[in-house]
């Protein structure tokens, strides 16, 4: 494996700083600022934060694994020979899911779109850091982080928030998620039985997707159904508040410069 480049180190620093911002805004003490989340216990807020940090926005060392997983799945999709057995499994899944099948497809699509929006944000932050010749070790400076995040176009932040909310809407459909997790487990078993078709790295990528959905299922099984819309609305208000506070702080830094 080639050693990481300066650009790699810079991107990793950006991922970890942005991830730390997610950790801070989903701490119970911050969430308690919002009456929308009054009904949610600290333990459930902690579980939500852990799901964000471990499954949706993992640390840079684990994000490399996530990036590779998406790349490997793309290789399978582009290979008709390897897609045929999985498509056969999918056709069987249509009968199992019934009218939920379109929602299952939509859930998969939203997972990919949420991932794409994350990468767009990171690319914009990387472009800012490169333009301003920021070394990786400077990214953790609070004022630099504020200016970087404030440079993100509001349209990109809105798209990221919207795709995240769509993803959680799909995850909150527990019946659909249970069926989808079972189908993915069966598909993973099929891939394991055909080492002639599916490489170990491709299986690892599929297994990672299964792991993320399984964690999402565990999260929403731990909630009362009445809490689902509260959690989703809570995510929305937390994200909007964070972005507005960053913009206000950046404006103050510029005014004092």
N, C-alpha and C positions, 0 to 999 in steps of 0.2 A: 504494500500500500504506500502511495506517495505521501511524503510529509505534507502537512497542511500549509497552504500558501498564506501570504499576508491577507489576501482577500477572504480566504476561508476563516482566518482568525477574526477578522473584522465582522464577518457575517455571524459567526458564532457568538461574538460579544453582543451584537444587536439582538439576536434571538434570546439570549439569557437576560438582558436588561428589559426587553419587552415582556418577557415571561415574569420577571420579578414585579413588574407593574400589575400584571394580572393577579399575582399572589396577594399583593397589597390591597387591591380594590375588592377582593373577595374575602378578606379577613372579616370575621364577625363584627369587630368594632367599627369597620367602615360600613358594612351592610346595615348595621343598626341605625345608621343615619336616615334610612329610607323606610317610611311607614309601610310601604308596599310589602316589605319583608318581615313585618312584625310577627306574623303567624308561623314563621319558619324557625325551628330551633337552631342553636349554635352547631349542634352535631350535624344537622342536615346541611347547613351552610358550609361546614368543613368538608363534607362529602362532595358537595358541588364544586368547591375549590379544588379538591384533589383530582376530581374527574377532569377539570379544565387543564390542570398542570401536568397530569400524567398521560392523558389520552388525546386531548385536543391540541395542547401547546406544550409538549415535553421539552426538556432541556436540550441544548444543542447537541450533546453527545448522543442522545436518543433520537433527535430529529433527523440525523443522518440515516438512521435505521428506517424512519418513517418515509423519508424521501426515496430511499432505495426500494421500499415496499411498493410505493406508487409506481416507480419506474418498472419494477418487475411485473406488476399487474398489467401495465401497458403493453409489455412484451407478449403476455398471454393473449390479450385482447386482439393484438395484431396478427396472431398465429391461428389460422383456421383449424389446423390440425389439433391444436391444444384446446381450442374453444368448443369443438363439437361435443366432447364428453360432458363439459360443464353446461352446455346449452341443453343437453338431454336432461340433466339434473334440473335445469331451470324450468323446462316444460312440465316436469313432474311437480315443480313448485307452484306452477300456476294453479293446479288443482288443489293443492294444499292451502294456498293463500286465498283462493277464490277471488272475491271482489276486492280484497286487500292488495292484490298483486300490483296494480298501478301505483299504490302508495309505497310499496316496497321498492319499486324502481325509482320513484321520486326521492325516497330517503337516501338511496345510494347516490343519486345525482347530487343531492344537497350536500352529502358528505364530501364529495369531490369538490364542489363549488366553494364550500367553506375552506377547504384546504388551499384552493387556488387563491382565494381572497387573502388568506394569511401570507402566502408567498408574495402577492402584490405589495402588501404593506412592507414586508421585509426588503423587497427590491427597492422601494422608494426610500426607505431609511438608509439602505446601503448606498444608494446614489447620493444622498445628502452627505453621508459620512465621507464618501470618496471625494466629492466636490470640495468639501471643507478640509480635506486632508487630515481627518481625525484618526489617530492611531487606536488600535483595539483597546488599549488600557485606559483611554480617555472616555470610552462610551459609558462607563459606570458613573461618571460625574453627573450629579443631579441636574445642574443647569444645562449641560450639554444634552442630556436625555430629554429634558423638557422642550428645548428648541427643536430637536430632531422630530419628536412626536408631533409638535405643533406644525411642523412643515408638511405633515400628511394632508393631502386634499380631503376635504370633508366628504366628498363623494366616495372616496375609497373607504373611509371609516364607516360611512353609512352602509356600504355594500358588505363590509366585513361583519357589521352588527346584524344586518338583515339575514345573511347566510347562516350565522351562528344561531339566530332565533329560529330559523326554519329547521335547522338540524335538531334543536331541542324539541320543537313541535313534533317531529317524527319520532324522536326517542321516547317521548311521553306517551306514544301509542303502544302500550305494553303488550297487547295481544299481537300486534303486528311485529313488534320487536322480538317476541318469543319465537314466532314462526321463522323470522329471518335468521335469527341466531341458530336455530335448529338446521335450517337449510344450509347455512354456511358451514356448520359442523359436518353435515353429510358431504358437502362438496370438498371439504378439506380431507375427509376420509378417502374420497375418490382420488384426489391428487396424490395422497400418500401411497395408494395402491398402484399408481402408475409412475414409478420413478423413471420409466423410459420416456415419458412425456413432460413431466414437470420437474424442474430442477429444485434443489434444496432451497436456493435463494427465493424462488418463486413461491414455494410453499410457505416460507417464512413470512413473505409479504402478505399472503392470504391469511395466514394465522394471526398476523398483527391486526388486520381489519376485523377478524372475528373477535379478537381480544377487546378491541375498542367497543364494539357493539355489546359484548357481554358485560363490560363494565357499565355501559350506559343502561343496560337492562337492570343490573343490580342497583344502580342509583335510583331509578324510577320505581322499582319494586319497594324500595325503602320509604317511599313517599306515599302519603294519602292522595288518591286521585284529585281531591279538592285542592291539593297544594300544587298541582301541575301548572295551572295558569298563573299562580302566584310566583312560582319560581321563574317562569318565562318572562313575566312582566318585570320581575326583580332584576333579571339579567339586563333587560333593556334600559331600565332607569340607571343602573350602576354604570353601564357603558356610556350612556349619554352624559351623565354627571362627570365621569372621569375625563372625557375628551374636552368638555367645556372648561373644567378646572385647569387642564394642561394649557389650553389656549389662553386663558386669563393669566396664568403664571408667566407664560412666554411673553405676553404683551407687557407685563410688568418688568420683566428682565430687559426688554428692548427699550422701554421708557427710561430705565435707570442707567442704560449704557452710555 
